[in-house]
Amino acid sequence: MAKWGEGDPRWIVEERPDAVNVNNWHWVEKNATLWSKDRLKNLFVGKSLDQGAVKIEFVEFKKLEGEATANNRKAKLIFLYEWEFELKFKANVAGDHMVYEGVLEIPNLSDENDADEIDVNFSLNTKGVHENEIRHIGNHQLRDFVRKQVGSYIKELKEEFSKGLVLPTDKVKPQVVATGKTNIIDKKTFQNEVVKDQKPTTQARSSGPVEVKSFEITETLKVPPERLFEILTDDQLVKAWTNGSGKVDPRAGGAFSLLGDQITGTFDSVVENKELVMKWRLKKYPQGHFAKISMKLKDQSDSTNLVISAANVPAEFLDETRNGIERYYTQSIGRTHERSVEEQKIIKKLLEGGPESYDWRVRPQGTLDPLVKNSSVNVVVNIYLRSLSKIDEINMEYSLQLTFREEWVDERLLFFSDTVPHVNFSPGQKIWLPDTFFQNEKEGRRHEIDQPNILLRVQNGSANVLYSSRVTLTLSCPMFLNDYPMDIQTCFIDLASYGYTTSDIIYSWKEYNPVQVKAGLYQSLPSFILNKVLTNYCTSATNTGVYSCLRTVIELKREFSYYLFQLYIPSSMLVIISWISFWIDKDSVVARLILGMTTLLTMTTQVGVVTRNLPPVPYVKAIDIWIGNCFLFIFGALVEFAIVSWTSRKNIIRKSYPYQHQAQPLMQLASHDRHNGYGTETSGSLTTDNVPGIEIANEDITTLKKGSRWIIFWNIEHKDKSKKIDLMSRILFPMCFILFNISYWMRYMTPYMAV
């Protein structure tokens, strides 16, 4: 809140030799700005960070703006500092002769934040094979190094620069911390202490008459009387020029209160747009004493003479009252409201200048040089990426939100002013704008909530026009899915003039930081990583001429972990499960068949879930190769089972066929005995021992009673080739799958990891 006069009467403490007591403020300030600049240069310029083969060295400060002070209040030190700086750096990689250059920016280093909380923005301007490696180091290790150096600066500011700032007194001894240094507090603690120290003060006044004086102030304000009267009597406008709380009741007998009740009083008379007469009291005045203040507003066509007459002012507060009225009633009103009036006049003059008034349909020359004719307008563009979303492979499109800025020179809007640095135009005030459009746009809209998000500004003395707009776009992005899901997609934002050729408009990127990316956007996408954002040109020649075009290149790296856990690992497990059938007995037909069919159907379902959001493309994708081979291995296990079964049956038939003729006499004999009534006793005495080549282990002749020759075939021992097939499959299938994995991951993962 603003304070009347030079000091706050609540801060009244003892006299100290180390602090100047201005209006009872025990305060001394030591400027640390020059010391800080030298210290920051020593901490950064020439310093380097080595990370393996990469070396990053700070060359110089491109920008170093701000201030720092060390303050002493009641033997306590308060450090206030605020810096904004940009550092140029160069990076080298061992074995590479290329020098990479860039800028590191700290937009706000202040006493409000700790060193480990400051924002550090890293931008690399040089492209090369090692740029991704350097970016990674810049966004991690270099950021930590910078924060460490900033922490050293803050520590030295508090411990080294502040030496001798606090001196002991008879009543107050400086508090000493463990390191032997003077007690240091932060700004927040200091502010809390000030509030805690608040105590109402009363000043003893003599009972005799108060000596009074008068004065008069005349000031010309470039504001109409009607507007000035409103400024003096409207609550909201009063808060603006006092920069504090205020309440005004503009009628005879109405009360007013300004600056948190530091000024109070009542109106004696109110003549709208002409005069205000009031009983006026500063809080420091003797109890019950009021000065008489009159304010006369005299119209001067395009301005107002404000005549302020003050009478019955206590002599001891004469200078303070005069200075306060000049500061708040004249200077502050002038700064706050004259600019808006001046702006309106400039706009009116520029756009409504009589017969030679501004024609927004005519293209400007784009230069202030009167000798240059028919030159092209140079439109400088920069973009601030706010969000990326809806990266759609099926429709080959993506959505983004951005702030789009264009700058150019319109010599017809040139103006000069001592008070107005720039003029803002509303969307309804038409001036010439480039007919820029986005070439690959499918849908788009400007944001209108709660006001149109458009800025149109003309700079004083340069006629430089800034156009800024926040838009949401859906842009086409042709995607090549050959390496899906280990693919890297490149999407574009192409902008060009719709009707003007290069003889009328030439687009160019802003020299420094042409495309800014919102903090956190690189890692905010669910399915992709925003790898990098580059700028390029895409000027094209058509039948109607050559058109200037700018291109923003957005490189998106697909997040692979989702597919690893949802497809690759489960499908590998299904393939391995299908091999279990090689260990199951060949005669367990149902078990082996169910296992093979289950893995095949599960694989089909799994693939359908993962690939349902993919467009049909006329080429083979990486995921298709993987899925096809997994199906091949699972189907191969089923085919192997069929071969084993067929081989097993074939072996039995083939090996038992020669012995069928040798067993025939025996079978005929058994049949003859049964026919002649010898019964089971004769049959039981028969064996096959006398038949060469036939062995029926642990079987007695009762087997022949069952009368089926197939029993003999199934019980004849033979060499089983089907078992050999299972044994070979147990080795060949895993080996082939391992070889496939090696070749697959080398082909697709190597380029993916290199980006």
TAGI-V735966 format. One record per pair of residues at least 4 apart in sequence whose ideal C-beta (glycine too) atoms are under 8 Angstrom apart, sorted by the first residue. I is the first residue (numbers start at 1). J is the second residue. Records with the same first field share a line. If there is no record, write none. Layout:
BEGIN
I: J / J
END
This chain:
BEGIN
1: 243 / 244 / 245 / 259 / 260
2: 242 / 243 / 244 / 259 / 328
3: 7 / 8 / 259 / 262
4: 259 / 262 / 263 / 282 / 283 / 320 / 324 / 328
5: 23 / 320 / 323 / 324
6: 22 / 23 / 320
7: 11 / 22 / 23 / 24 / 25
8: 23 / 25
9: 23 / 24 / 201 / 284
10: 197 / 198 / 199 / 200 / 201
11: 24 / 25 / 26 / 27 / 73 / 194 / 197
12: 24 / 201
13: 24 / 26 / 74
14: 26 / 169 / 171 / 172
15: 21 / 26
16: 21 / 26 / 74 / 75 / 167 / 169 / 172
17: 167 / 169
18: 28 / 72 / 75 / 165 / 166 / 167
19: 26 / 27 / 28 / 72 / 73 / 74
20: 27 / 28
21: 25 / 26 / 27
22: 27
26: 73 / 74
27: 71 / 72 / 73
28: 71 / 72 / 165
29: 69 / 70 / 71 / 72
30: 69 / 70 / 71 / 72 / 161 / 162 / 165
31: 67 / 68 / 69
32: 36 / 68 / 69 / 70 / 79 / 81 / 157 / 161
33: 37 / 66 / 67 / 68 / 69
34: 38
35: 39 / 68 / 161
36: 40 / 66 / 68 / 81 / 83 / 153 / 157
37: 41 / 64
38: 42
39: 43 / 153 / 156 / 157
40: 44 / 61 / 64 / 83 / 85 / 153
41: 45 / 61 / 64
43: 47 / 149 / 152 / 153
44: 58 / 61 / 87 / 146 / 149
45: 58 / 59 / 60 / 61
46: 57 / 58
47: 57 / 58 / 149
48: 55 / 56 / 57 / 58
49: 55 / 56 / 57 / 137 / 141 / 142 / 145
50: 54 / 55
51: 55 / 56 / 137 / 141
53: 93 / 94 / 95
54: 91 / 92 / 93 / 94 / 130 / 133 / 134 / 137
55: 91 / 92 / 93 / 94
56: 89 / 90 / 91 / 134 / 137 / 138 / 142
57: 89 / 90 / 91 / 92
58: 87 / 88 / 89 / 104
59: 87 / 88 / 89 / 90
60: 87 / 88
61: 85 / 86 / 87 / 88
62: 86 / 87 / 88 / 103
63: 84 / 85 / 86
64: 83 / 85 / 86
65: 83 / 84 / 85
66: 81 / 82 / 83 / 84 / 85 / 109
67: 81 / 82 / 83
68: 79 / 80 / 81 / 82 / 83 / 157
69: 79 / 80 / 81
70: 77 / 78 / 79 / 157 / 161 / 162 / 165
71: 77 / 78 / 79 / 80
72: 76 / 77 / 78 / 165 / 166
73: 78 / 190
74: 172
75: 166 / 169 / 172 / 173 / 174 / 175 / 182 / 183
76: 166 / 175 / 183 / 184 / 185 / 190 / 193
77: 158 / 162 / 165 / 166 / 182 / 183 / 184 / 185
78: 185 / 186 / 187 / 190
79: 111 / 157 / 158 / 162 / 184 / 186 / 187
80: 111 / 187
81: 109 / 110 / 111 / 154 / 157
82: 108 / 109 / 110 / 111
83: 106 / 108 / 109 / 110
84: 106 / 107 / 108 / 109
85: 105 / 106 / 109
86: 103 / 104 / 105 / 106
87: 103 / 104 / 105
88: 101 / 102 / 103
89: 101 / 102 / 103 / 104
90: 99 / 100 / 101
91: 99 / 100 / 101 / 102 / 124 / 134
92: 96 / 99 / 100
93: 98 / 100 / 130 / 133 / 134
96: 128 / 129 / 130
98: 126 / 128 / 130
99: 126
100: 124 / 126 / 128 / 130 / 131 / 134
101: 124 / 125 / 126
102: 122 / 123 / 124 / 125 / 126 / 134 / 138
103: 123 / 125 / 512 / 513
104: 120 / 121 / 122 / 123 / 138 / 142 / 146
105: 120 / 121 / 123
106: 118 / 119 / 120 / 121 / 146 / 150
107: 119 / 121
108: 113 / 118 / 119
109: 113 / 118 / 150
111: 186 / 187
112: 187
113: 117 / 118
114: 118
115: 147 / 148 / 150 / 151 / 154
116: 147 / 151
118: 147 / 150
119: 519
120: 142 / 143 / 146 / 147
121: 519
122: 135 / 138 / 139 / 142 / 143
123: 513
124: 131 / 134 / 135 / 138
126: 131
127: 131 / 534
130: 134
131: 135 / 532
132: 136 / 531 / 532 / 755
133: 137
134: 138
135: 139 / 532
136: 140
137: 141 / 142
138: 142 / 143
139: 143
140: 144
141: 145
142: 146
143: 147
144: 148
145: 149
146: 150
147: 151
148: 152
149: 153
150: 154
151: 155
152: 156
153: 157
154: 158
155: 159
156: 160 / 161
157: 161 / 162
158: 162 / 181 / 184
159: 163 / 179 / 181
162: 166 / 181 / 182 / 184
165: 182
166: 174 / 182 / 183
167: 174
168: 172 / 173 / 174
169: 173
174: 182 / 183
175: 182 / 183
176: 180 / 181 / 182 / 183
177: 181 / 182 / 183 / 184
185: 189 / 190 / 193
186: 190
187: 191
188: 192
189: 193
190: 194
191: 195
192: 196
193: 197
194: 198
203: 284
205: 210 / 286 / 287
210: 286 / 289 / 314 / 315
211: 314 / 315 / 316
212: 291 / 311 / 312 / 313 / 314 / 315
213: 313 / 314 / 315 / 318
214: 309 / 310 / 311 / 312 / 313
215: 310 / 313 / 318 / 322
216: 307 / 308 / 309 / 310
217: 307 / 308 / 310 / 322 / 325 / 326 / 330
218: 305 / 306 / 307 / 308
219: 305 / 306 / 308 / 326 / 330 / 334
220: 300 / 303 / 304 / 305 / 306
221: 228 / 303 / 304 / 306 / 330 / 333 / 334 / 337 / 338
222: 302 / 303 / 334 / 338 / 341 / 342
223: 227 / 228 / 231 / 303 / 304 / 333 / 337 / 338 / 341
224: 228 / 299 / 302 / 303 / 304 / 341
225: 229 / 273 / 274 / 297 / 298 / 299 / 304
226: 230 / 273
227: 231 / 337 / 341
228: 232 / 297 / 304 / 306 / 333 / 337
229: 233 / 272 / 273 / 274 / 276 / 297
230: 234 / 237
231: 237 / 238 / 241 / 333 / 336 / 337
232: 237 / 238 / 248 / 250 / 276 / 295 / 333
233: 238 / 248 / 250 / 270 / 276
234: 238 / 248
235: 239 / 246 / 247 / 248
236: 240
237: 241 / 337
238: 242 / 246 / 247 / 248 / 258
239: 243 / 244 / 245 / 246
240: 336
241: 328 / 332 / 333 / 336 / 337
242: 246 / 258 / 259 / 328 / 332
243: 332
244: 258 / 259 / 260
245: 257 / 259 / 260
246: 256 / 257 / 258 / 259
247: 255 / 256 / 257
248: 254 / 256 / 257 / 258
249: 254 / 255 / 256 / 267
250: 254 / 267 / 270 / 276
251: 267 / 270
252: 267 / 268 / 269 / 270
253: 266 / 267
254: 266 / 267 / 270
255: 264 / 265 / 266 / 267
256: 263 / 264 / 265 / 266 / 267 / 278
257: 261 / 263 / 264
258: 262 / 263 / 264 / 328
259: 263 / 328
261: 283
262: 282 / 283
263: 280 / 281 / 282 / 283
264: 281 / 283
265: 278 / 279 / 280 / 281 / 290 / 293
266: 278 / 279
267: 276 / 277 / 278
268: 277 / 278 / 279 / 292
269: 275 / 276 / 277
270: 275 / 276 / 277
271: 275 / 276
273: 297
274: 296 / 297
275: 294 / 295 / 296 / 297
276: 294 / 295
277: 292 / 293 / 294 / 295
278: 292 / 293 / 294
279: 290 / 291 / 292
280: 290 / 291 / 292 / 293 / 310
281: 285 / 289 / 290 / 291
282: 291 / 317 / 320 / 321 / 324
284: 317 / 320
285: 289 / 290 / 291 / 314 / 317
286: 314
289: 312 / 314
290: 312
291: 310 / 311 / 312 / 313 / 314 / 321
292: 310 / 311 / 312
293: 308 / 309 / 310 / 311 / 325
294: 308 / 309
295: 306 / 307 / 308 / 329
296: 305 / 306 / 307 / 309
297: 304 / 305 / 306
298: 304 / 305 / 306 / 307
299: 304
300: 304 / 305
302: 345
306: 329 / 330
308: 325 / 329 / 330
310: 321 / 322 / 325
313: 317 / 318 / 321
314: 318
317: 321
318: 322
319: 323
320: 324
321: 325
322: 326
323: 327
324: 328
325: 329 / 330
326: 330 / 331
327: 331 / 332
328: 332 / 333
329: 333
330: 334
331: 335
332: 336
333: 337 / 338
334: 338
335: 339
337: 341
338: 342 / 419
339: 343 / 419 / 420
340: 344
341: 345
342: 346 / 417 / 419 / 420
343: 347 / 420 / 423 / 424
344: 348
345: 349
346: 350 / 415 / 417 / 420 / 423
347: 351 / 423 / 425 / 429
348: 352
349: 353 / 415
350: 358 / 412 / 413 / 415 / 423 / 458
351: 357 / 358 / 429 / 430 / 431
352: 357 / 358
353: 357 / 358
358: 412 / 413 / 431
360: 430 / 431 / 432 / 433
361: 432
362: 432
363: 377 / 432 / 500 / 504 / 505
364: 377 / 408 / 409 / 410 / 411 / 412 / 432
365: 372 / 373 / 374 / 375 / 377 / 411
366: 375 / 376 / 377 / 378 / 408 / 409 / 410 / 411
367: 372 / 375 / 409 / 411
368: 409 / 411 / 414 / 462 / 463
376: 502 / 503 / 504 / 505 / 506
377: 408 / 409 / 434 / 504 / 505 / 506
378: 408 / 409 / 506 / 508
379: 406 / 407 / 408 / 434 / 436 / 505 / 506 / 507 / 508
380: 406 / 407 / 408 / 508 / 509 / 510
381: 404 / 405 / 406 / 407 / 495 / 507 / 508 / 509 / 510 / 514 / 550
382: 405 / 509 / 510 / 513 / 514 / 515 / 516
383: 402 / 403 / 404 / 405 / 493 / 514 / 515 / 516 / 552
384: 402 / 403 / 405 / 515 / 516 / 517 / 518
385: 400 / 401 / 402 / 515 / 516 / 517 / 518 / 521 / 533
386: 400 / 401 / 402 / 403 / 470 / 518 / 521
387: 400 / 401 / 518 / 521 / 524
388: 398 / 399 / 400 / 521 / 524 / 525 / 528 / 530 / 554
389: 398 / 399 / 400 / 525
390: 397 / 398 / 399 / 474
391: 398 / 477 / 489 / 525 / 527 / 528 / 556
392: 396 / 397 / 398
393: 479 / 481 / 484 / 613 / 614 / 615
394: 613 / 614 / 615
396: 476 / 477 / 478 / 479 / 615
397: 442 / 474 / 475 / 476 / 477
398: 474 / 475 / 477 / 491
399: 472 / 473 / 474 / 475
400: 472 / 473 / 475 / 493
401: 470 / 471 / 472 / 473
402: 470 / 471 / 473 / 493
403: 468 / 469 / 470
404: 468 / 469 / 470 / 471 / 495
405: 466 / 467 / 468
406: 434 / 436 / 466 / 467 / 468
407: 464 / 465 / 466 / 467 / 510
408: 434 / 464 / 465
409: 462 / 463 / 464 / 465
410: 431 / 432 / 458 / 463 / 465
411: 463
412: 463
413: 431 / 458 / 463 / 465
414: 461 / 462 / 463
415: 423 / 458 / 460 / 461 / 463
416: 460 / 461
417: 421 / 460
420: 460
421: 459 / 460
422: 457 / 458 / 459 / 460
423: 457 / 458 / 460
424: 455 / 456 / 457
425: 429 / 431 / 456 / 457 / 458
426: 456
427: 452 / 454 / 456
429: 456
431: 456 / 458 / 465
433: 467
434: 467 / 497 / 500 / 505
435: 497 / 498 / 499 / 500
436: 495 / 496 / 497 / 498 / 507
437: 441 / 495 / 496 / 497 / 498
438: 444 / 473 / 475 / 493 / 494 / 495
439: 494 / 495 / 496 / 538 / 549
440: 475 / 476 / 477 / 492 / 493 / 494
441: 473 / 474 / 475 / 476
442: 474 / 475 / 476
443: 473 / 474
444: 471 / 472 / 473 / 474
445: 471 / 472
446: 452 / 453 / 454 / 469 / 470 / 471
447: 452 / 453 / 470 / 471 / 472
448: 452 / 453
453: 469 / 470
454: 467 / 468 / 469
455: 466 / 467 / 468 / 469
456: 465 / 466 / 467 / 468
457: 465 / 466
458: 463 / 464 / 465 / 466
459: 463 / 464 / 465 / 466
473: 493
475: 491 / 492 / 493
477: 489 / 491 / 492
479: 487 / 489
480: 487 / 489
481: 487 / 614 / 615 / 617 / 619 / 621
482: 487 / 619 / 620 / 621 / 622
483: 487 / 488 / 621 / 622 / 748 / 751 / 752
484: 558 / 614 / 621 / 622 / 623
485: 558 / 560 / 562 / 563 / 567 / 622 / 623
486: 558 / 560 / 622 / 748 / 749 / 751 / 752
487: 558 / 622 / 752
488: 531 / 555 / 556 / 557 / 558 / 752 / 755
489: 528 / 555 / 556 / 558
490: 553 / 554 / 555 / 556
491: 553 / 554 / 556
492: 538 / 551 / 552 / 553 / 554
493: 551 / 552 / 554
494: 538 / 549 / 550 / 551 / 552
495: 507 / 549 / 550
496: 507 / 538 / 540 / 547 / 548 / 549 / 550
497: 501 / 504 / 505 / 507 / 547 / 548
500: 504 / 505 / 547
501: 505 / 544 / 545 / 546 / 547 / 548
502: 506 / 539 / 545 / 546 / 547 / 548
503: 545
505: 548
506: 548
507: 548 / 549 / 550
508: 550
509: 514 / 535 / 550
510: 514
514: 535
515: 533 / 534 / 535 / 552
517: 521 / 522 / 530 / 533
520: 524
521: 530
522: 529 / 530
523: 529 / 530
524: 530
525: 529 / 530 / 556 / 559
526: 559
527: 558 / 559 / 562
528: 556 / 557 / 558 / 559
529: 556 / 557 / 558 / 559
530: 554 / 555 / 556
531: 555 / 556 / 557 / 755
532: 555
533: 552 / 553 / 554 / 555
534: 552 / 553 / 555
535: 550 / 551 / 552 / 553
536: 550 / 551 / 552 / 553
537: 548 / 549 / 550 / 551
538: 549 / 550 / 551
539: 546 / 547 / 548 / 549
540: 546 / 547 / 549
541: 545 / 546 / 547
542: 546 / 547
555: 755
557: 752 / 755
560: 564 / 752
561: 565
562: 566
563: 567 / 568 / 610 / 623
564: 568 / 569
565: 569 / 570
566: 570 / 609 / 610
567: 571 / 606 / 607 / 610 / 623 / 626 / 627
568: 572 / 626
569: 573
570: 574 / 606
571: 575 / 603 / 606 / 607 / 626 / 627 / 630
572: 576 / 630
573: 577
574: 578 / 599 / 602 / 603 / 606 / 630 / 634
575: 579 / 599 / 630 / 633 / 634 / 737
577: 595 / 599
578: 595 / 596 / 599 / 600 / 633 / 634 / 637 / 638
579: 637 / 729 / 730 / 733 / 734
580: 584 / 595
581: 591 / 592 / 595 / 596 / 637 / 640 / 641
582: 637 / 640 / 726 / 729 / 730 / 733
583: 726 / 730
584: 588 / 591 / 592 / 595
586: 592 / 644 / 645 / 648 / 722 / 723 / 726
587: 648
588: 592
589: 593 / 645
590: 594
591: 595
592: 596 / 641
593: 597 / 638 / 641
594: 598
595: 599
596: 600 / 634 / 637 / 638 / 641
597: 601 / 638
598: 602
599: 603 / 634 / 637
600: 604 / 631 / 634 / 635 / 638
601: 605
602: 606
603: 607 / 627 / 630 / 631 / 634
604: 608
605: 609
606: 610
607: 611 / 627
608: 612
610: 623
611: 623 / 627
614: 621 / 623
617: 621
620: 624 / 625
621: 625
622: 626 / 744 / 748
623: 627
624: 628
625: 629 / 744
626: 630 / 744
627: 631
628: 632
629: 633 / 740 / 744
630: 634
631: 635
632: 636
633: 637 / 733 / 736 / 737
634: 638
635: 639
636: 640 / 733
637: 641 / 729 / 733
638: 642
639: 643
640: 644 / 725 / 726 / 729 / 733
641: 645
642: 646
643: 647 / 725
644: 648 / 722 / 725 / 726
645: 649 / 722
646: 650
647: 651 / 721 / 722 / 725
648: 652 / 720 / 722
649: 653
650: 654
651: 655 / 718 / 719 / 720 / 721 / 722
652: 656 / 713 / 714 / 716 / 718
653: 657 / 713
655: 716 / 718 / 719
656: 660 / 712 / 713 / 716 / 718
658: 662 / 693
659: 663 / 691 / 693 / 694 / 712 / 716
660: 664 / 709 / 713
662: 666 / 691 / 692 / 693 / 694
663: 667 / 688 / 691 / 694 / 709 / 712
664: 668
665: 669
666: 670 / 686 / 688 / 691 / 704
667: 671 / 704 / 709
668: 672
669: 673 / 686
670: 674 / 683 / 686 / 704
671: 675
672: 676
673: 678 / 679 / 682 / 683 / 686
674: 678 / 679 / 683
678: 682 / 683
679: 683
680: 684 / 702 / 705
681: 685
682: 686
683: 701 / 702 / 704 / 705
684: 700 / 701 / 702
685: 701
686: 701 / 704
687: 701
688: 694 / 695 / 696
694: 716
695: 716 / 717
696: 703 / 712 / 715 / 716
697: 715 / 717
699: 703 / 715
701: 705
703: 711 / 712 / 715
706: 711
709: 713
710: 714
711: 715
712: 716
720: 724
721: 725
722: 726
723: 727
724: 728
725: 729
726: 730
727: 731
728: 732
729: 733
730: 734
731: 735
732: 736
733: 737
734: 738
735: 739
736: 740
737: 741
738: 742
739: 743
740: 744
741: 745
742: 746
743: 747
744: 748
745: 749 / 750
746: 750
748: 752
749: 753
750: 754
751: 755
END
